[in-house]
């Protein structure tokens, strides 16, 4: 599991994300916590899913790159919007190029 250089956080966990990050690193997946990651389908720039999905066989061999953490679907959508706005603000031609910069 790899975290971006700039981690986008939902309002409800902005003050202290360390507990959630610690649990994620220990592979303790929580219900109601969402991860915003680069999309694995090669078409969309971003996707989000609940951390408990990481226990499914599809994810066992894959370590997701994490750009953001939220505690609800609404927060996850807000973070996706925030990432898009940040990519425009920093002058990137696409969200994908901005995402690449977040992990370099």
KOLMARTI-514877 format. One line per field, with one value per residue (C-alpha): residue in three letters; x, y, z. Coordinates in steps of 0.02 Angstrom, whole numbers, plus 50000, padded with zeros to 5 digits. Layout:
// residues N
residu (Ala, ...)
X (X, ...)
Y (Y, ...)
Z (Z, ...)
***
This chain:
// residues 104
residu (Unk, Unk, Unk, Unk, Unk, Unk, Unk, Unk, Unk, Unk, Unk, Unk, Unk, Unk, Unk, Unk, Unk, Unk, Unk, Unk, Unk, Unk, Unk, Unk, Unk, Unk, Unk, Unk, Unk, Unk, Unk, Unk, Unk, Unk, Unk, Unk, Unk, Unk, Unk, Unk, Unk, Unk, Unk, Unk, Unk, Unk, Unk, Unk, Unk, Unk, Unk, Unk, Unk, Unk, Unk, Unk, Unk, Unk, Unk, Unk, Unk, Unk, Unk, Unk, Unk, Unk, Unk, Unk, Unk, Unk, Unk, Unk, Unk, Unk, Unk, Unk, Unk, Unk, Unk, Unk, Unk, Unk, Unk, Unk, Unk, Unk, Unk, Unk, Unk, Unk, Unk, Unk, Unk, Unk, Unk, Unk, Unk, Unk, Unk, Unk, Unk, Unk, Unk, Unk)
X (50000, 50074, 50014, 50032, 50148, 49993, 49853, 49679, 49573, 49387, 49330, 49287, 49465, 49571, 49621, 49691, 49704, 49845, 49732, 49652, 49820, 49895, 49751, 49766, 49953, 49914, 49781, 49638, 49501, 49357, 49178, 49130, 49306, 49334, 49496, 49519, 49643, 49699, 49577, 49633, 49526, 49642, 49498, 49444, 49571, 49505, 49398, 49347, 49292, 49262, 49416, 49329, 49331, 49520, 49488, 49412, 49517, 49532, 49635, 49741, 49882, 49864, 49922, 49822, 49900, 49802, 49771, 49631, 49535, 49354, 49226, 49074, 49031, 48988, 49159, 49241, 49150, 49201, 49383, 49376, 49314, 49453, 49585, 49515, 49517, 49696, 49752, 49678, 49751, 49926, 49910, 49904, 49828, 49745, 49708, 49819, 49973, 49933, 49912, 50081, 50159, 50081, 50177, 50345)
Y (50000, 50165, 50337, 50491, 50634, 50742, 50644, 50716, 50691, 50705, 50838, 50711, 50643, 50795, 50826, 50653, 50527, 50430, 50297, 50254, 50254, 50139, 50016, 50020, 49982, 49833, 49776, 49803, 49859, 49960, 49979, 50157, 50212, 50247, 50256, 50366, 50284, 50292, 50188, 50015, 50005, 50116, 50228, 50328, 50432, 50395, 50271, 50250, 50101, 50051, 49980, 49818, 49777, 49756, 49588, 49519, 49402, 49533, 49646, 49514, 49525, 49712, 49850, 50007, 50179, 50293, 50475, 50510, 50443, 50481, 50418, 50423, 50412, 50596, 50641, 50528, 50619, 50786, 50729, 50674, 50850, 50925, 50822, 50879, 51061, 51042, 50970, 51120, 51242, 51171, 51180, 50996, 50945, 50795, 50720, 50572, 50683, 50762, 50590, 50539, 50691, 50646, 50482, 50543)
Z (50000, 49946, 49999, 49889, 49937, 49963, 50044, 50020, 50176, 50211, 50334, 50467, 50479, 50434, 50615, 50650, 50507, 50591, 50670, 50503, 50412, 50544, 50524, 50335, 50344, 50457, 50331, 50452, 50339, 50409, 50359, 50316, 50265, 50081, 49982, 49829, 49710, 49529, 49428, 49380, 49222, 49117, 49064, 49215, 49311, 49487, 49581, 49761, 49863, 50041, 50129, 50175, 49988, 50001, 50086, 49925, 49816, 49677, 49791, 49879, 49752, 49723, 49838, 49798, 49780, 49896, 49853, 49977, 50125, 50169, 50293, 50179, 49995, 49994, 50065, 49936, 49795, 49871, 49875, 49692, 49651, 49757, 49666, 49498, 49554, 49618, 49451, 49360, 49487, 49464, 49274, 49229, 49064, 49143, 49312, 49265, 49249, 49417, 49496, 49426, 49508, 49676, 49680, 49613)
***
